Structures are given as C-alpha cells and as structure tokens.
C-alpha cells in the first residue's frame, strides 16, 4: 500500500512530488515537481511553502502568519487563506525546473 505524503514526512523522508492546480502560481505551476522535506511548526517561517493539514484537508500552501497560540495561517498565492493550523508535516525545499532531477526522484 502506498504511503500518504504526511506519513512519509513523519517517517523522516524527503521526496519529490507534485500537485495539480493553480493556487500557488507562479511560485509552483500545476503539476510542477518540488521537493518536500520533513518540517515542524517550530521550524517554518512566514513565506515558507509547507505541506499542512487545515480543517481536515491537506495543502501545499504558503505560511501567511505565525502566532504562538494559534499556529500558522495557511493560504494560497492568490490572497485566499485556508485557516490556522498547528499540523505542519513538511516544507518545500526546492522547486524543480522542467527536466531537473533531484537525487531521490520518485520513479
């Protein structure tokens, strides 16, 4: 059975992934590969692109604000906010250009 992204990140794995959608353009294009590395709420800063769970849904979106009590505010790159969360699983450490590979690219 294939592991979910959050499971892989919780196990300490860094990997290449992609998602469809335009919510992060022009930072990440629809289907563009990027590298996710494990991270925690303590390690992320405003402006980081993270893999997070907000209101039961998973997003690869921006950290818009950080608050000691509320966690981090997650939103897309077009002004929409998804909400506050403390469930951060990983962070985008590299956005790959077309044809570029990462040492551990998934097949």
PDB file as gemmi writes it, atoms N, CA and C in Angstrom:
CRYST1    1.000    1.000    1.000  90.00  90.00  90.00 P 1                      
ATOM      1  N   UNK A   1       0.843  -1.185   0.000  1.00  0.00           N  
ATOM      2  CA  UNK A   1       0.000   0.000   0.000  1.00  0.00           C  
ATOM      3  C   UNK A   1       0.890   1.251   0.000  1.00  0.00           C  
ATOM      4  N   UNK A   2       0.571   2.205  -0.864  1.00  0.00           N  
ATOM      5  CA  UNK A   2       1.345   3.437  -0.930  1.00  0.00           C  
ATOM      6  C   UNK A   2       1.092   4.294   0.300  1.00  0.00           C  
ATOM      7  N   UNK A   3       2.174   4.839   0.821  1.00  0.00           N  
ATOM      8  CA  UNK A   3       2.042   5.720   1.977  1.00  0.00           C  
ATOM      9  C   UNK A   3       1.627   7.106   1.523  1.00  0.00           C  
ATOM     10  N   UNK A   4       0.872   7.765   2.355  1.00  0.00           N  
ATOM     11  CA  UNK A   4       0.457   9.137   2.093  1.00  0.00           C  
ATOM     12  C   UNK A   4       1.631  10.072   2.357  1.00  0.00           C  
ATOM     13  N   UNK A   5       1.580  11.247   1.759  1.00  0.00           N  
ATOM     14  CA  UNK A   5       2.672  12.211   1.914  1.00  0.00           C  
ATOM     15  C   UNK A   5       2.961  12.514   3.369  1.00  0.00           C  
ATOM     16  N   UNK A   6       1.924  12.750   4.160  1.00  0.00           N  
ATOM     17  CA  UNK A   6       2.153  13.104   5.561  1.00  0.00           C  
ATOM     18  C   UNK A   6       2.828  11.962   6.311  1.00  0.00           C  
ATOM     19  N   UNK A   7       2.509  10.707   5.944  1.00  0.00           N  
ATOM     20  CA  UNK A   7       3.149   9.559   6.584  1.00  0.00           C  
ATOM     21  C   UNK A   7       4.638   9.502   6.234  1.00  0.00           C  
ATOM     22  N   UNK A   8       4.932   9.729   4.970  1.00  0.00           N  
ATOM     23  CA  UNK A   8       6.330   9.714   4.526  1.00  0.00           C  
ATOM     24  C   UNK A   8       7.126  10.807   5.233  1.00  0.00           C  
ATOM     25  N   UNK A   9       6.533  11.988   5.349  1.00  0.00           N  
ATOM     26  CA  UNK A   9       7.218  13.093   6.024  1.00  0.00           C  
ATOM     27  C   UNK A   9       7.412  12.795   7.507  1.00  0.00           C  
ATOM     28  N   UNK A  10       6.410  12.228   8.147  1.00  0.00           N  
ATOM     29  CA  UNK A  10       6.536  11.894   9.566  1.00  0.00           C  
ATOM     30  C   UNK A  10       7.613  10.840   9.809  1.00  0.00           C  
ATOM     31  N   UNK A  11       7.874  10.013   8.801  1.00  0.00           N  
ATOM     32  CA  UNK A  11       8.918   8.989   8.915  1.00  0.00           C  
ATOM     33  C   UNK A  11      10.300   9.545   8.564  1.00  0.00           C  
ATOM     34  N   UNK A  12      10.364  10.850   8.268  1.00  0.00           N  
ATOM     35  CA  UNK A  12      11.649  11.479   8.012  1.00  0.00           C  
ATOM     36  C   UNK A  12      12.106  11.462   6.568  1.00  0.00           C  
ATOM     37  N   UNK A  13      11.226  11.108   5.655  1.00  0.00           N  
ATOM     38  CA  UNK A  13      11.597  11.002   4.247  1.00  0.00           C  
ATOM     39  C   UNK A  13      11.510  12.360   3.540  1.00  0.00           C  
ATOM     40  N   UNK A  14      12.480  12.635   2.686  1.00  0.00           N  
ATOM     41  CA  UNK A  14      12.464  13.774   1.769  1.00  0.00           C  
ATOM     42  C   UNK A  14      12.223  13.201   0.381  1.00  0.00           C  
ATOM     43  N   UNK A  15      11.285  13.792  -0.383  1.00  0.00           N  
ATOM     44  CA  UNK A  15      10.925  13.198  -1.674  1.00  0.00           C  
ATOM     45  C   UNK A  15      10.397  14.250  -2.642  1.00  0.00           C  
ATOM     46  N   UNK A  16      10.335  13.844  -3.912  1.00  0.00           N  
ATOM     47  CA  UNK A  16       9.807  14.693  -4.985  1.00  0.00           C  
ATOM     48  C   UNK A  16       8.328  14.379  -5.162  1.00  0.00           C  
ATOM     49  N   UNK A  17       7.535  15.429  -5.321  1.00  0.00           N  
ATOM     50  CA  UNK A  17       6.098  15.267  -5.513  1.00  0.00           C  
ATOM     51  C   UNK A  17       5.583  16.381  -6.419  1.00  0.00           C  
ATOM     52  N   UNK A  18       4.309  16.333  -6.746  1.00  0.00           N  
ATOM     53  CA  UNK A  18       3.665  17.410  -7.496  1.00  0.00           C  
ATOM     54  C   UNK A  18       2.167  17.346  -7.233  1.00  0.00           C  
ATOM     55  N   UNK A  19       1.496  18.444  -7.465  1.00  0.00           N  
ATOM     56  CA  UNK A  19       0.041  18.509  -7.354  1.00  0.00           C  
ATOM     57  C   UNK A  19      -0.510  19.275  -8.541  1.00  0.00           C  
ATOM     58  N   UNK A  20      -1.738  18.995  -8.871  1.00  0.00           N  
ATOM     59  CA  UNK A  20      -2.438  19.738  -9.919  1.00  0.00           C  
ATOM     60  C   UNK A  20      -3.162  20.912  -9.281  1.00  0.00           C  
ATOM     61  N   UNK A  21      -3.251  22.005 -10.001  1.00  0.00           N  
ATOM     62  CA  UNK A  21      -3.971  23.176  -9.514  1.00  0.00           C  
ATOM     63  C   UNK A  21      -3.143  24.430  -9.681  1.00  0.00           C  
ATOM     64  N   UNK A  22      -3.814  25.560  -9.658  1.00  0.00           N  
ATOM     65  CA  UNK A  22      -3.160  26.839  -9.916  1.00  0.00           C  
ATOM     66  C   UNK A  22      -3.085  27.750  -8.698  1.00  0.00           C  
ATOM     67  N   UNK A  23      -3.340  27.224  -7.512  1.00  0.00           N  
ATOM     68  CA  UNK A  23      -3.390  28.072  -6.323  1.00  0.00           C  
ATOM     69  C   UNK A  23      -2.035  28.627  -5.909  1.00  0.00           C  
ATOM     70  N   UNK A  24      -0.948  28.038  -6.379  1.00  0.00           N  
ATOM     71  CA  UNK A  24       0.375  28.513  -5.986  1.00  0.00           C  
ATOM     72  C   UNK A  24       1.144  29.162  -7.136  1.00  0.00           C  
ATOM     73  N   UNK A  25       0.489  29.356  -8.290  1.00  0.00           N  
ATOM     74  CA  UNK A  25       1.177  30.012  -9.403  1.00  0.00           C  
ATOM     75  C   UNK A  25       1.466  31.458  -9.042  1.00  0.00           C  
ATOM     76  N   UNK A  26       2.528  32.038  -9.507  1.00  0.00           N  
ATOM     77  CA  UNK A  26       3.558  31.461 -10.364  1.00  0.00           C  
ATOM     78  C   UNK A  26       4.693  30.781  -9.589  1.00  0.00           C  
ATOM     79  N   UNK A  27       4.595  30.674  -8.260  1.00  0.00           N  
ATOM     80  CA  UNK A  27       5.664  30.034  -7.487  1.00  0.00           C  
ATOM     81  C   UNK A  27       5.823  28.566  -7.860  1.00  0.00           C  
ATOM     82  N   UNK A  28       4.713  27.840  -7.852  1.00  0.00           N  
ATOM     83  CA  UNK A  28       4.681  26.441  -8.276  1.00  0.00           C  
ATOM     84  C   UNK A  28       3.561  26.315  -9.297  1.00  0.00           C  
ATOM     85  N   UNK A  29       3.895  25.839 -10.482  1.00  0.00           N  
ATOM     86  CA  UNK A  29       2.909  25.662 -11.536  1.00  0.00           C  
ATOM     87  C   UNK A  29       2.157  24.347 -11.341  1.00  0.00           C  
ATOM     88  N   UNK A  30       0.981  24.226 -11.928  1.00  0.00           N  
ATOM     89  CA  UNK A  30       0.211  22.996 -11.845  1.00  0.00           C  
ATOM     90  C   UNK A  30       1.050  21.828 -12.362  1.00  0.00           C  
ATOM     91  N   UNK A  31       1.218  20.815 -11.538  1.00  0.00           N  
ATOM     92  CA  UNK A  31       1.974  19.632 -11.928  1.00  0.00           C  
ATOM     93  C   UNK A  31       3.492  19.762 -11.822  1.00  0.00           C  
ATOM     94  N   UNK A  32       3.979  20.929 -11.422  1.00  0.00           N  
ATOM     95  CA  UNK A  32       5.421  21.122 -11.326  1.00  0.00           C  
ATOM     96  C   UNK A  32       5.982  20.353 -10.126  1.00  0.00           C  
ATOM     97  N   UNK A  33       7.077  19.640 -10.372  1.00  0.00           N  
ATOM     98  CA  UNK A  33       7.693  18.859  -9.305  1.00  0.00           C  
ATOM     99  C   UNK A  33       8.403  19.767  -8.316  1.00  0.00           C  
ATOM    100  N   UNK A  34       8.322  19.370  -7.059  1.00  0.00           N  
ATOM    101  CA  UNK A  34       9.004  20.072  -5.984  1.00  0.00           C  
ATOM    102  C   UNK A  34       9.417  19.064  -4.926  1.00  0.00           C  
ATOM    103  N   UNK A  35      10.384  19.454  -4.108  1.00  0.00           N  
ATOM    104  CA  UNK A  35      10.922  18.555  -3.095  1.00  0.00           C  
ATOM    105  C   UNK A  35      10.339  18.926  -1.736  1.00  0.00           C  
ATOM    106  N   UNK A  36       9.735  17.936  -1.083  1.00  0.00           N  
ATOM    107  CA  UNK A  36       9.193  18.104   0.265  1.00  0.00           C  
ATOM    108  C   UNK A  36      10.127  17.443   1.265  1.00  0.00           C  
ATOM    109  N   UNK A  37      10.454  18.159   2.327  1.00  0.00           N  
ATOM    110  CA  UNK A  37      11.277  17.632   3.407  1.00  0.00           C  
ATOM    111  C   UNK A  37      10.510  17.745   4.709  1.00  0.00           C  
ATOM    112  N   UNK A  38      10.731  16.824   5.626  1.00  0.00           N  
ATOM    113  CA  UNK A  38      10.049  16.912   6.920  1.00  0.00           C  
ATOM    114  C   UNK A  38      10.334  18.244   7.607  1.00  0.00           C  
ATOM    115  N   UNK A  39       9.328  18.761   8.273  1.00  0.00           N  
ATOM    116  CA  UNK A  39       9.481  20.014   8.997  1.00  0.00           C  
ATOM    117  C   UNK A  39       8.420  20.065  10.090  1.00  0.00           C  
ATOM    118  N   UNK A  40       8.559  21.032  10.972  1.00  0.00           N  
ATOM    119  CA  UNK A  40       7.595  21.190  12.059  1.00  0.00           C  
ATOM    120  C   UNK A  40       7.186  22.656  12.152  1.00  0.00           C  
ATOM    121  N   UNK A  41       6.172  22.902  12.927  1.00  0.00           N  
ATOM    122  CA  UNK A  41       5.672  24.264  13.086  1.00  0.00           C  
ATOM    123  C   UNK A  41       6.748  25.186  13.662  1.00  0.00           C  
ATOM    124  N   UNK A  42       7.615  24.653  14.510  1.00  0.00           N  
ATOM    125  CA  UNK A  42       8.672  25.468  15.109  1.00  0.00           C  
ATOM    126  C   UNK A  42       9.709  25.906  14.071  1.00  0.00           C  
ATOM    127  N   UNK A  43       9.869  25.133  13.010  1.00  0.00           N  
ATOM    128  CA  UNK A  43      10.913  25.388  12.010  1.00  0.00           C  
ATOM    129  C   UNK A  43      10.472  26.290  10.863  1.00  0.00           C  
ATOM    130  N   UNK A  44       9.179  26.457  10.661  1.00  0.00           N  
ATOM    131  CA  UNK A  44       8.724  27.213   9.499  1.00  0.00           C  
ATOM    132  C   UNK A  44       8.549  28.685   9.828  1.00  0.00           C  
ATOM    133  N   UNK A  45       8.684  29.503   8.792  1.00  0.00           N  
ATOM    134  CA  UNK A  45       8.566  30.955   8.915  1.00  0.00           C  
ATOM    135  C   UNK A  45       7.552  31.470   7.910  1.00  0.00           C  
ATOM    136  N   UNK A  46       7.090  32.677   8.119  1.00  0.00           N  
ATOM    137  CA  UNK A  46       6.200  33.329   7.163  1.00  0.00           C  
ATOM    138  C   UNK A  46       6.905  33.372   5.810  1.00  0.00           C  
ATOM    139  N   UNK A  47       6.182  32.990   4.766  1.00  0.00           N  
ATOM    140  CA  UNK A  47       6.741  32.955   3.417  1.00  0.00           C  
ATOM    141  C   UNK A  47       7.176  31.576   2.963  1.00  0.00           C  
ATOM    142  N   UNK A  48       7.348  30.624   3.907  1.00  0.00           N  
ATOM    143  CA  UNK A  48       7.685  29.254   3.532  1.00  0.00           C  
ATOM    144  C   UNK A  48       6.483  28.599   2.863  1.00  0.00           C  
ATOM    145  N   UNK A  49       6.764  27.668   1.958  1.00  0.00           N  
ATOM    146  CA  UNK A  49       5.720  26.838   1.358  1.00  0.00           C  
ATOM    147  C   UNK A  49       5.746  25.518   2.111  1.00  0.00           C  
ATOM    148  N   UNK A  50       4.629  25.154   2.707  1.00  0.00           N  
ATOM    149  CA  UNK A  50       4.574  23.972   3.568  1.00  0.00           C  
ATOM    150  C   UNK A  50       3.506  22.989   3.102  1.00  0.00           C  
ATOM    151  N   UNK A  51       3.641  21.759   3.582  1.00  0.00           N  
ATOM    152  CA  UNK A  51       2.601  20.749   3.416  1.00  0.00           C  
ATOM    153  C   UNK A  51       1.908  20.644   4.765  1.00  0.00           C  
ATOM    154  N   UNK A  52       0.639  21.048   4.811  1.00  0.00           N  
ATOM    155  CA  UNK A  52      -0.073  21.180   6.078  1.00  0.00           C  
ATOM    156  C   UNK A  52      -1.497  20.652   5.965  1.00  0.00           C  
ATOM    157  N   UNK A  53      -2.062  20.351   7.119  1.00  0.00           N  
ATOM    158  CA  UNK A  53      -3.464  19.944   7.196  1.00  0.00           C  
ATOM    159  C   UNK A  53      -4.239  21.063   7.876  1.00  0.00           C  
ATOM    160  N   UNK A  54      -5.273  21.546   7.182  1.00  0.00           N  
ATOM    161  CA  UNK A  54      -6.113  22.625   7.696  1.00  0.00           C  
ATOM    162  C   UNK A  54      -7.570  22.204   7.535  1.00  0.00           C  
ATOM    163  N   UNK A  55      -8.311  22.185   8.632  1.00  0.00           N  
ATOM    164  CA  UNK A  55      -9.733  21.819   8.610  1.00  0.00           C  
ATOM    165  C   UNK A  55      -9.971  20.490   7.878  1.00  0.00           C  
ATOM    166  N   UNK A  56      -9.098  19.512   8.140  1.00  0.00           N  
ATOM    167  CA  UNK A  56      -9.277  18.174   7.572  1.00  0.00           C  
ATOM    168  C   UNK A  56      -8.773  17.993   6.151  1.00  0.00           C  
ATOM    169  N   UNK A  57      -8.224  19.016   5.536  1.00  0.00           N  
ATOM    170  CA  UNK A  57      -7.720  18.925   4.156  1.00  0.00           C  
ATOM    171  C   UNK A  57      -6.233  19.228   4.133  1.00  0.00           C  
ATOM    172  N   UNK A  58      -5.536  18.613   3.176  1.00  0.00           N  
ATOM    173  CA  UNK A  58      -4.096  18.824   3.026  1.00  0.00           C  
ATOM    174  C   UNK A  58      -3.819  19.831   1.919  1.00  0.00           C  
ATOM    175  N   UNK A  59      -2.844  20.706   2.163  1.00  0.00           N  
ATOM    176  CA  UNK A  59      -2.483  21.753   1.210  1.00  0.00           C  
ATOM    177  C   UNK A  59      -0.966  21.904   1.134  1.00  0.00           C  
ATOM    178  N   UNK A  60      -0.474  22.206  -0.045  1.00  0.00           N  
ATOM    179  CA  UNK A  60       0.885  22.703  -0.209  1.00  0.00           C  
ATOM    180  C   UNK A  60       0.706  24.185  -0.480  1.00  0.00           C  
ATOM    181  N   UNK A  61       0.791  24.979   0.581  1.00  0.00           N  
ATOM    182  CA  UNK A  61       0.493  26.403   0.507  1.00  0.00           C  
ATOM    183  C   UNK A  61       1.467  27.209   1.356  1.00  0.00           C  
ATOM    184  N   UNK A  62       1.307  28.515   1.298  1.00  0.00           N  
ATOM    185  CA  UNK A  62       2.195  29.440   1.994  1.00  0.00           C  
ATOM    186  C   UNK A  62       1.841  29.609   3.472  1.00  0.00           C  
ATOM    187  N   UNK A  63       2.873  29.856   4.258  1.00  0.00           N  
ATOM    188  CA  UNK A  63       2.666  30.308   5.629  1.00  0.00           C  
ATOM    189  C   UNK A  63       2.494  31.817   5.540  1.00  0.00           C  
ATOM    190  N   UNK A  64       1.309  32.312   5.908  1.00  0.00           N  
ATOM    191  CA  UNK A  64       0.987  33.736   5.802  1.00  0.00           C  
ATOM    192  C   UNK A  64       1.241  34.500   7.093  1.00  0.00           C  
ATOM    193  N   UNK A  65       1.119  33.809   8.228  1.00  0.00           N  
ATOM    194  CA  UNK A  65       1.341  34.430   9.535  1.00  0.00           C  
ATOM    195  C   UNK A  65       1.663  33.329  10.523  1.00  0.00           C  
ATOM    196  N   UNK A  66       2.277  33.725  11.615  1.00  0.00           N  
ATOM    197  CA  UNK A  66       2.617  32.763  12.664  1.00  0.00           C  
ATOM    198  C   UNK A  66       2.269  33.387  14.002  1.00  0.00           C  
ATOM    199  N   UNK A  67       1.598  32.596  14.847  1.00  0.00           N  
ATOM    200  CA  UNK A  67       1.148  33.076  16.137  1.00  0.00           C  
ATOM    201  C   UNK A  67       1.395  31.972  17.161  1.00  0.00           C  
ATOM    202  N   UNK A  68       1.981  32.329  18.280  1.00  0.00           N  
ATOM    203  CA  UNK A  68       2.344  31.337  19.295  1.00  0.00           C  
ATOM    204  C   UNK A  68       1.158  30.482  19.735  1.00  0.00           C  
ATOM    205  N   UNK A  69      -0.014  31.076  19.866  1.00  0.00           N  
ATOM    206  CA  UNK A  69      -1.185  30.343  20.343  1.00  0.00           C  
ATOM    207  C   UNK A  69      -1.956  29.638  19.227  1.00  0.00           C  
ATOM    208  N   UNK A  70      -2.084  30.287  18.077  1.00  0.00           N  
ATOM    209  CA  UNK A  70      -2.930  29.759  17.002  1.00  0.00           C  
ATOM    210  C   UNK A  70      -2.192  28.861  16.028  1.00  0.00           C  
ATOM    211  N   UNK A  71      -0.879  28.970  15.956  1.00  0.00           N  
ATOM    212  CA  UNK A  71      -0.109  28.182  14.997  1.00  0.00           C  
ATOM    213  C   UNK A  71       0.284  29.029  13.811  1.00  0.00           C  
ATOM    214  N   UNK A  72       0.037  28.494  12.610  1.00  0.00           N  
ATOM    215  CA  UNK A  72       0.359  29.235  11.387  1.00  0.00           C  
ATOM    216  C   UNK A  72      -0.886  29.390  10.527  1.00  0.00           C  
ATOM    217  N   UNK A  73      -0.968  30.520   9.848  1.00  0.00           N  
ATOM    218  CA  UNK A  73      -2.054  30.773   8.911  1.00  0.00           C  
ATOM    219  C   UNK A  73      -1.590  30.312   7.536  1.00  0.00           C  
ATOM    220  N   UNK A  74      -2.360  29.404   6.929  1.00  0.00           N  
ATOM    221  CA  UNK A  74      -2.017  28.815   5.637  1.00  0.00           C  
ATOM    222  C   UNK A  74      -2.915  29.421   4.568  1.00  0.00           C  
ATOM    223  N   UNK A  75      -2.319  29.742   3.422  1.00  0.00           N  
ATOM    224  CA  UNK A  75      -3.098  30.284   2.307  1.00  0.00           C  
ATOM    225  C   UNK A  75      -2.402  30.083   0.986  1.00  0.00           C  
ATOM    226  N   UNK A  76      -3.135  30.324  -0.089  1.00  0.00           N  
ATOM    227  CA  UNK A  76      -2.548  30.152  -1.419  1.00  0.00           C  
ATOM    228  C   UNK A  76      -1.791  31.414  -1.834  1.00  0.00           C  
ATOM    229  N   UNK A  77      -1.325  31.447  -3.064  1.00  0.00           N  
ATOM    230  CA  UNK A  77      -0.537  32.572  -3.550  1.00  0.00           C  
ATOM    231  C   UNK A  77      -1.396  33.622  -4.252  1.00  0.00           C  
ATOM    232  N   UNK A  78      -2.711  33.559  -4.043  1.00  0.00           N  
ATOM    233  CA  UNK A  78      -3.623  34.499  -4.699  1.00  0.00           C  
ATOM    234  C   UNK A  78      -4.535  35.204  -3.699  1.00  0.00           C  
ATOM    235  N   UNK A  79      -4.117  35.251  -2.423  1.00  0.00           N  
ATOM    236  CA  UNK A  79      -4.867  36.018  -1.436  1.00  0.00           C  
ATOM    237  C   UNK A  79      -5.866  35.249  -0.600  1.00  0.00           C  
ATOM    238  N   UNK A  80      -6.109  33.961  -0.910  1.00  0.00           N  
ATOM    239  CA  UNK A  80      -7.073  33.170  -0.128  1.00  0.00           C  
ATOM    240  C   UNK A  80      -6.370  32.524   1.059  1.00  0.00           C  
ATOM    241  N   UNK A  81      -6.993  32.604   2.214  1.00  0.00           N  
ATOM    242  CA  UNK A  81      -6.487  31.928   3.409  1.00  0.00           C  
ATOM    243  C   UNK A  81      -7.326  30.697   3.689  1.00  0.00           C  
ATOM    244  N   UNK A  82      -6.632  29.578   4.003  1.00  0.00           N  
ATOM    245  CA  UNK A  82      -7.315  28.324   4.328  1.00  0.00           C  
ATOM    246  C   UNK A  82      -7.654  28.230   5.810  1.00  0.00           C  
ATOM    247  N   UNK A  83      -6.840  28.866   6.656  1.00  0.00           N  
ATOM    248  CA  UNK A  83      -7.097  28.847   8.086  1.00  0.00           C  
ATOM    249  C   UNK A  83      -5.836  28.619   8.893  1.00  0.00           C  
ATOM    250  N   UNK A  84      -6.019  28.634  10.203  1.00  0.00           N  
ATOM    251  CA  UNK A  84      -4.925  28.436  11.148  1.00  0.00           C  
ATOM    252  C   UNK A  84      -4.764  26.955  11.446  1.00  0.00           C  
ATOM    253  N   UNK A  85      -3.511  26.526  11.623  1.00  0.00           N  
ATOM    254  CA  UNK A  85      -3.237  25.126  11.941  1.00  0.00           C  
ATOM    255  C   UNK A  85      -1.931  24.994  12.710  1.00  0.00           C  
ATOM    256  N   UNK A  86      -1.813  23.883  13.390  1.00  0.00           N  
ATOM    257  CA  UNK A  86      -0.545  23.500  14.013  1.00  0.00           C  
ATOM    258  C   UNK A  86      -0.024  22.211  13.378  1.00  0.00           C  
ATOM    259  N   UNK A  87      -0.753  21.715  12.354  1.00  0.00           N  
ATOM    260  CA  UNK A  87      -0.409  20.456  11.688  1.00  0.00           C  
ATOM    261  C   UNK A  87       0.458  20.701  10.453  1.00  0.00           C  
ATOM    262  N   UNK A  88       1.746  20.869  10.695  1.00  0.00           N  
ATOM    263  CA  UNK A  88       2.723  21.049   9.615  1.00  0.00           C  
ATOM    264  C   UNK A  88       3.509  19.756   9.499  1.00  0.00           C  
ATOM    265  N   UNK A  89       3.566  19.201   8.300  1.00  0.00           N  
ATOM    266  CA  UNK A  89       4.272  17.937   8.088  1.00  0.00           C  
ATOM    267  C   UNK A  89       5.588  18.127   7.341  1.00  0.00           C  
ATOM    268  N   UNK A  90       5.631  19.111   6.449  1.00  0.00           N  
ATOM    269  CA  UNK A  90       6.843  19.301   5.665  1.00  0.00           C  
ATOM    270  C   UNK A  90       6.894  20.668   5.045  1.00  0.00           C  
ATOM    271  N   UNK A  91       8.022  20.910   4.391  1.00  0.00           N  
ATOM    272  CA  UNK A  91       8.223  22.198   3.746  1.00  0.00           C  
ATOM    273  C   UNK A  91       8.881  21.968   2.398  1.00  0.00           C  
ATOM    274  N   UNK A  92       8.525  22.795   1.424  1.00  0.00           N  
ATOM    275  CA  UNK A  92       9.136  22.723   0.096  1.00  0.00           C  
ATOM    276  C   UNK A  92      10.543  23.306   0.203  1.00  0.00           C  
ATOM    277  N   UNK A  93      11.537  22.484  -0.124  1.00  0.00           N  
ATOM    278  CA  UNK A  93      12.919  22.944  -0.043  1.00  0.00           C  
ATOM    279  C   UNK A  93      13.502  23.256  -1.411  1.00  0.00           C  
ATOM    280  N   UNK A  94      12.816  22.813  -2.474  1.00  0.00           N  
ATOM    281  CA  UNK A  94      13.279  23.125  -3.832  1.00  0.00           C  
ATOM    282  C   UNK A  94      12.121  22.930  -4.790  1.00  0.00           C  
ATOM    283  N   UNK A  95      11.996  23.859  -5.728  1.00  0.00           N  
ATOM    284  CA  UNK A  95      11.030  23.735  -6.823  1.00  0.00           C  
ATOM    285  C   UNK A  95      11.851  23.405  -8.056  1.00  0.00           C  
ATOM    286  N   UNK A  96      11.553  22.259  -8.673  1.00  0.00           N  
ATOM    287  CA  UNK A  96      12.352  21.783  -9.791  1.00  0.00           C  
ATOM    288  C   UNK A  96      11.909  22.417 -11.101  1.00  0.00           C  
ATOM    289  N   UNK A  97      12.876  22.807 -11.887  1.00  0.00           N  
ATOM    290  CA  UNK A  97      12.599  23.298 -13.238  1.00  0.00           C  
ATOM    291  C   UNK A  97      12.370  22.095 -14.142  1.00  0.00           C  
ATOM    292  N   UNK A  98      11.716  22.304 -15.271  1.00  0.00           N  
ATOM    293  CA  UNK A  98      11.441  21.206 -16.189  1.00  0.00           C  
ATOM    294  C   UNK A  98      12.743  20.507 -16.580  1.00  0.00           C  
ATOM    295  N   UNK A  99      12.752  19.200 -16.448  1.00  0.00           N  
ATOM    296  CA  UNK A  99      13.924  18.402 -16.785  1.00  0.00           C  
ATOM    297  C   UNK A  99      14.924  18.252 -15.653  1.00  0.00           C  
ATOM    298  N   UNK A 100      14.804  19.072 -14.614  1.00  0.00           N  
ATOM    299  CA  UNK A 100      15.720  18.989 -13.480  1.00  0.00           C  
ATOM    300  C   UNK A 100      15.337  17.789 -12.615  1.00  0.00           C  
ATOM    301  N   UNK A 101      16.341  17.110 -12.086  1.00  0.00           N  
ATOM    302  CA  UNK A 101      16.072  15.956 -11.231  1.00  0.00           C  
ATOM    303  C   UNK A 101      16.669  16.186  -9.854  1.00  0.00           C  
ATOM    304  N   UNK A 102      16.123  15.501  -8.904  1.00  0.00           N  
ATOM    305  CA  UNK A 102      16.593  15.515  -7.523  1.00  0.00           C  
ATOM    306  C   UNK A 102      17.192  14.136  -7.274  1.00  0.00           C  
ATOM    307  N   UNK A 103      18.212  14.030  -6.453  1.00  0.00           N  
ATOM    308  CA  UNK A 103      18.849  12.724  -6.258  1.00  0.00           C  
ATOM    309  C   UNK A 103      17.901  11.578  -5.917  1.00  0.00           C  
ATOM    310  N   UNK A 104      16.805  11.861  -5.200  1.00  0.00           N  
ATOM    311  CA  UNK A 104      15.882  10.793  -4.805  1.00  0.00           C  
ATOM    312  C   UNK A 104      14.552  10.872  -5.546  1.00  0.00           C  
ATOM    313  N   UNK A 105      14.559  11.326  -6.821  1.00  0.00           N  
ATOM    314  CA  UNK A 105      13.307  11.415  -7.566  1.00  0.00           C  
ATOM    315  C   UNK A 105      12.540  10.107  -7.519  1.00  0.00           C  
ATOM    316  N   UNK A 106      11.234  10.196  -7.234  1.00  0.00           N  
ATOM    317  CA  UNK A 106      10.380   9.020  -7.326  1.00  0.00           C  
ATOM    318  C   UNK A 106      10.271   8.615  -8.779  1.00  0.00           C  
ATOM    319  N   UNK A 107      10.160   7.364  -9.015  1.00  0.00           N  
ATOM    320  CA  UNK A 107      10.032   6.849 -10.396  1.00  0.00           C  
ATOM    321  C   UNK A 107       8.588   6.952 -10.843  1.00  0.00           C  
TER     322      UNK A 107                                                      
END                                                                             
